[in-house]
C-alpha cells in the first residue's frame, strides 16, 4: 500500500481554477505516476463562481465527475445539458468523440469536485452521457457503489471500463473494508474529513488527511476507520494506456 500525501500531488493555481493531480495530466508528467491500473486521471478541482472549462474534445475514455460541494453544469455536442450538486455524479463515455463544457453553475459560490478518467474496454464506441443524484444517507457508514463496468457488479451507472467507483461517509467508530482480488488494484482518496481517518493493511496502519490517497496492490485487504468522506476505485490492475 503506497501513500500519496496531498502535498506530493501536482498543484496548479490558475486563478479561477485551483487543481491537484494525482497522476500525470496535461503539462504535468511524472513517469512514476502515469496511471494505477485502469485509473488514468484523478484531478481534485476547485472552480470559482461562474467559471469553468470551455468546450473541448474527448475520445475513447470513460470520465466520471463527483461533486463534493457546489453545482456543476455540463453541456455537450450530443445535446445534453444538466446540473448536479453535492454527491451528484456526471459521467461520459467519450467513445468516437464528443465535445463538452463544464462550468460552476453558481454565480456566487465555489465548486469542489473530483474528475476521474478510467480506460474503456473498447475503442470507437458510440458516445454516451448521463447523471445521477445521491444523498448523504445513501453513503452513510457504507460503500455506495456508484458506477461500474466490472462483471457481476450492480451499479446505477454503467461504464465501458472494467472498473468500479464507490464512495462512503464514515463516522467516528465505523469500520469499512475493501479487498482487491488478484489482478486488480484499488485507489482510495480522502475527499473530506479530518486527519483522524486511518487505513490499515498488511504493512500496518496509516493516518490519512483530506487530499491523501492510498494505492492498494492486488490481493490486499484494507480496513478504514472514520471519520472521513472517501472515494474508491477498484480497477483492472494490468490495464495500460
C-alpha positions in Angstrom: 0.0 0.0 0.0 1.6 3.2 -1.2 0.5 6.5 0.4 0.5 9.7 -1.7 0.2 12.7 0.6 -1.8 15.7 -0.6 1.3 17.9 -0.8 3.0 15.3 -3.1 0.5 15.9 -5.8 0.9 18.4 -8.6 -0.7 21.7 -7.6 -1.8 24.4 -10.1 -3.3 27.8 -9.4 -4.9 29.3 -12.5 -6.9 32.0 -10.6 -10.3 30.7 -11.4 -9.1 27.1 -11.0 -7.1 25.5 -8.2 -6.3 21.9 -9.1 -4.3 19.0 -7.8 -3.4 16.0 -10.0 -2.7 12.6 -8.5 -1.5 11.3 -11.9 0.3 12.8 -15.0 -2.1 15.2 -16.8 -1.9 17.9 -19.4 1.5 19.6 -19.0 2.4 17.7 -15.8 4.2 14.5 -16.3 5.7 12.1 -13.7 6.8 8.8 -15.2 6.2 7.1 -11.8 2.6 8.3 -11.7 1.1 7.9 -15.1 -1.8 5.6 -14.0 -2.8 3.0 -11.5 -4.1 0.0 -13.4 -7.1 1.2 -15.4 -7.3 4.5 -13.5 -5.7 7.2 -15.7 -6.7 10.6 -14.2 -7.7 11.8 -10.8 -8.0 15.6 -10.5 -9.1 17.4 -7.4 -10.6 20.7 -8.7 -11.9 23.9 -7.1 -13.6 26.2 -9.5 -14.5 29.8 -8.9 -18.1 31.1 -9.1 -19.3 31.4 -12.7 -16.1 29.9 -14.2 -15.3 26.6 -15.8 -13.8 24.7 -18.7 -14.9 25.9 -22.1 -15.9 23.5 -24.9 -13.2 20.9 -25.5 -13.0 17.4 -27.0 -12.5 13.9 -25.6 -12.5 10.4 -27.1 -12.1 6.8 -26.0 -12.2 7.5 -22.3 -14.8 6.9 -19.5 -15.0 10.1 -17.4 -16.7 10.3 -14.0 -17.1 13.6 -12.1 -18.2 13.6 -8.5 -19.3 16.8 -6.9 -18.2 17.4 -3.3 -19.6 20.9 -2.9 -21.5 23.3 -5.2 -23.2 22.9 -8.5 -21.7 21.5 -11.8 -23.2 22.3 -15.2 -22.5 20.2 -18.3 -23.2 20.8 -21.9 -22.1 18.7 -24.8 -22.2 18.1 -28.6 -24.7 15.3 -28.2 -27.3 17.9 -27.0 -27.1 17.0 -23.3 -27.4 19.7 -20.6 -27.5 19.0 -16.9 -26.7 20.3 -13.4 -25.7 18.2 -10.4 -24.9 19.3 -6.8 -23.2 17.7 -3.8 -23.0 13.9 -4.0 -24.1 14.1 -7.7 -22.3 12.4 -10.5 -21.9 13.2 -14.2 -20.4 10.5 -16.4 -19.4 10.3 -20.1 -18.2 7.6 -22.3 -16.4 9.7 -24.9 -16.1 6.9 -27.5 -15.7 8.1 -31.1 -15.6 11.7 -29.8 -17.6 14.3 -28.0 -17.1 18.0 -27.2 -18.3 19.3 -23.9 -18.0 22.1 -21.4 -18.1 22.1 -17.6 -18.9 25.2 -15.5 -19.7 26.2 -12.0 -23.4 26.7 -12.2 -23.4 29.2 -9.3 -22.5 32.9 -9.8 -21.7 33.3 -6.1 -20.4 30.0 -4.6 -17.3 28.0 -5.4 -17.4 24.4 -6.8 -15.4 21.5 -5.5 -15.2 18.2 -7.5 -13.1 15.3 -8.4 -12.8 14.3 -12.0 -11.7 10.8 -12.8 -10.8 9.0 -16.0 -10.8 5.2 -16.5 -9.7 3.3 -19.5 -12.5 1.8 -21.5 -12.5 -1.8 -22.7 -13.5 -0.9 -26.2 -12.4 1.9 -28.6 -14.6 3.6 -31.0 -18.0 3.0 -29.3 -20.9 5.4 -29.5 -20.6 8.3 -27.0 -22.9 8.4 -24.1 -23.7 10.8 -21.2 -25.7 10.6 -18.0 -26.0 12.0 -14.5 -27.3 10.7 -11.1 -28.1 12.4 -7.8 -27.3 10.7 -4.5 -27.9 11.7 -0.9 -25.7 11.6 2.3 -28.0 8.9 3.7 -27.1 6.6 0.8 -23.4 6.6 1.6 -23.6 7.0 5.4 -21.3 4.4 7.0 -21.4 2.1 4.0 -19.9 1.8 0.5 -22.3 3.2 -2.1 -21.4 1.5 -5.5 -22.0 4.4 -7.9 -20.5 3.3 -11.3 -19.2 0.1 -12.7 -18.4 -1.8 -15.8 -17.0 -4.7 -13.8 -18.7 -8.0 -14.5 -21.1 -9.0 -11.7 -21.1 -5.6 -10.0 -24.5 -3.9 -9.8 -24.4 -0.1 -10.1 -26.7 2.7 -11.1 -24.2 3.9 -13.7 -22.8 1.5 -16.3 -19.3 2.1 -17.6 -17.5 0.6 -20.5 -14.4 0.3 -18.2 -13.6 -2.7 -16.1 -13.7 -0.6 -13.0 -15.9 0.2 -10.1 -16.3 3.6 -8.4 -17.7 3.8 -4.8 -18.0 6.4 -2.1 -18.6 6.5 1.6 -19.0 8.9 4.5 -17.6 7.3 7.6 -18.5 8.4 11.1 -16.1 8.0 14.1 -16.1 4.4 15.3 -17.2 3.0 12.0 -15.1 0.3 10.2 -15.3 -0.3 6.5 -13.3 -2.9 4.5 -12.3 -3.4 0.9 -10.3 -6.4 -0.6 -8.8 -6.3 -4.0 -8.9 -9.6 -6.0 -5.7 -11.0 -7.6 -5.0 -9.0 -10.8 -6.9 -5.9 -9.5 -5.8 -2.7 -7.8 -7.6 -0.1 -5.8 -7.2 3.7 -5.3 -8.5 5.3 -2.1 -8.8 9.1 -1.9 -9.8 11.1 1.1 -12.1 13.8 -0.2 -13.1 15.4 3.1 -12.7 14.8 6.8 -10.0 15.1 9.5 -6.5 13.7 9.8 -8.0 11.1 12.2 -9.1 8.7 9.4 -7.0 5.6 9.3 -6.4 2.8 6.8 -4.7 -0.4 7.7 -3.3 -3.1 5.5 -0.5 -5.8 5.6 2.1 -3.1 6.1 0.5 -1.5 9.1 -1.7 1.5 9.9 -1.6 4.9 8.1 -3.4 8.0 9.1 -4.9 9.9 6.1 -5.9 13.6 5.8 -8.0 15.2 3.1 -6.2 15.1 -0.2 -4.2 12.0 0.7 -4.6 8.8 -1.3 -3.6 5.1 -0.9 -2.7 2.9 -3.9 -3.6 -0.7 -3.0 -2.0 -3.7 -4.5 -3.7 -6.8 -5.9 -4.8 -9.3 -3.2 -4.7 -6.9 -0.3 -7.4 -6.0 2.1 -7.7 -2.6 3.8 -9.7 -1.6 6.8 -10.9 2.0 7.2 -11.8 3.7 10.5 -13.6 7.1 10.3 -14.3 9.9 10.3 -14.0 10.9 6.6 -15.6 11.2 3.2 -13.7 8.8 0.9 -13.9 7.6 -2.7 -12.6 4.3 -4.0 -11.8 2.9 -7.4 -11.4 -0.9 -8.0 -9.7 -1.4 -11.4 -8.1 -3.9 -13.7 -4.6 -4.0 -12.3 -2.9 -4.9 -15.6 -4.6 -2.4 -18.0 -2.2 0.0 -19.7 -2.7 3.1 -21.8 
